[in-house]
Structure formats: C-alpha cells, structure tokens
C-alpha cells in the first residue's frame, strides 16, 4: 500500500517545539516508564512466586524468542504496511495481555501460569512494534536530524527509567508485583493514544508497488551483507547484546539474593543508572558523526562500571558505578542506532532494522536461559563479572578490527522498480 509523502520536521525547527515529534516522544516515554515498572516488578514477582533464578530466565527466554522468529517478517511488514497502525495495535494487544496478570491476582488465580502464557504473545507484539517504531524516526524528523532525535528519545526513555524503578519499588511494596504490572498495561494505552494523535506520516511515499514478501526479505539481507561497515557494526552489536541481555535479571538476583538489599534499593540503583543514561544521551547529541571507536569506548566504560558493581557491597560505590555504566551504555546504543539509520534508505529501513534486531536478539533466549542456570549454579556476582569481562574483550577486539574498514560508506543501491507482472497483490 502507498502512504502519503513524508513531511518531516523542517530543518532548523527545534524538535522540542514540534508537535508530532513530542507526541511520538511522549508516547515512547510513557512506554519506557511502563517497561521500567515491568522490568523491576516482573523479576521480583517471579522471584517471590518461585524463589528461582531459573524461572526468571525461562520467562525472559519465552518473551525474547518471538523476536528471532518474527523479527525479519515484521521488518518487511514495516516497509510494506502502515507503521502507525502496526504500533497502535501492538500497544493495544500488549495492554490487554499484561492486564491479565493483575486480573488473575484479583480473582485469586495462580499467577505463574499466566506469566508463562502471556510471555510469547507479548514478545510477538514487541517484535512487531519495534520493527515499525525504529523505522519511523527518519521520516518523522528528517535524515539530517536522526542523531538529535535519537538522543532526545533516549533522554525521554531514561526519564521513564528514573521514575519507573523508584515507583516500582513503592508499588511492589504497596500493591504487589501484579498490581504494578497493571500500571504497565496503562502505559501501553497512553502510547496508543499518542500514536493516534500524530498527523505526520511515519514513512515516505513509494513510487512503485511493494515487492513480494520473500523478495523484500532477501533485499534487506543482501543490503546488509553487501555493506561492510553496517554488517560489521551489526555483528558487533549482536555479540554485545548476547552478553548484556540478561543484565536486569542478573542484577536483580545479585542485589536481592547476594546482597540482600530491598526492592526499594533495587529501584534506586536502576533509577541512578537511568540518570547516567541521560548524561550519555546528552553527550551523544553533541557528536556530529557516529564513530565506531566512540561506540566501543562507551561499551567499555559501561562494562567497567558493571565489573566494579559485581565486586562491591557498598551502596554508595554501587550507585556511583551504575551512573558510569548508564552513561557509557547509553552513548554506545545511540551511536549504533544513529549509524544504522544513516546508512540505510527509508524503504529498506524496516527490514534492515529488524535484521539488526534479529541478529542482536536471536541468541537472547539462549543467553537468558544460560544466565538463569548460572545464577542457580554460582552467584549473581560471578555472572555479572563474566558479562562485563566479555563485553570489554569484544569491544577492544572490534575497535582494533574496525580500523581496517573503510571510513566512507559505499554507494547505497536501492531495489529496482518492479514491473506490474512482478507485483503480488
């Protein structure tokens, strides 16, 4: 289907005064608040129900699995269909599914089976939402402002993670983990409403009919495979994501089980991490060109903070190093997403983005499962140490290797226009 022509924010306009960008950012900020509530409350709820790190890892694995199976088709859908509608219905679906947890608690039904039952559907809707959401920014603000927009969106997300964990600590204590997940369901509804109010198209118009689905998927893979810089960055980020995917459950286990600190302290630590993420986003907004070297340095900085955290029982020191970790990891993530978007034309962006997501998250189910087993067999501290050392090693190695890659991107070859005979309606 064809879409209206993009009317990105005019050059020079302050994005903080752009109505559509603010609606988009506000919806994503609300969603980030909900994610922060969920990521704090869900591991605590599972831990309270089972006392098992393995169950934490299994539920996280089931939630992550759909990205590997549906990520690439979702990217083709995002290039083929209306991205706004994809995000809207994904939000609505997740609101309904997550709301099932507090409903089960109110009806005094077993909650652990409900958590297992919704894990895969929530993961499927997450894959669809991410495919569309991550492809919207160039059309929304213009390609020359991708870095600025990504930084502002990251700041909004980080603000959600500042308020979310502290609020989650209070809510878990007051209304329980299930009730806290009910608040998360409300944030999905807020995100859906914000999408309904955006006037600007979230993708550019096509000057030819969409290709058959299989051809679209292959075009995305061929583009990534033929672009040395993009391909190398995607592989690097996939390796980093394999080790960092279980950080939340590992840190929760370390803080609650190894150190015996309260849920409120856990919420405070995650909130301080988010403050560091804001600082990293502000720094990223001042960097003109997304640099592989700085991206790797950010990951190293964040991993050093994680390494120190795993070896301390001092709360002040823990707060200081998670501030450092938040800044480094935020800087690295923003530069990576900006580099990926700048190197990809809009009509391939959905497919390239989800190819990147699949590459990064395809091994996440295995990663969180291994982490859950490691938590049971060893400790939160040792598991976090292995994660940190692995990320430092990979980043240093990739930083050295990247010096041999061409600094300029090759010419981007867009897919040819289809003939009417090739179009599958």
PyMOL commands that set and color helices and strands:
alter all, ss='L'
color gray80, all
select helices_A, chain A and resi 15-17+19-50+53-80+83-106+111-133+137-141+143-197+213-225+228-244+247-258+263-285+292-310+315-342+346-361+364-377+380-402+420-422
alter helices_A, ss='H'
color red, helices_A
deselect
rebuild
show_as cartoon
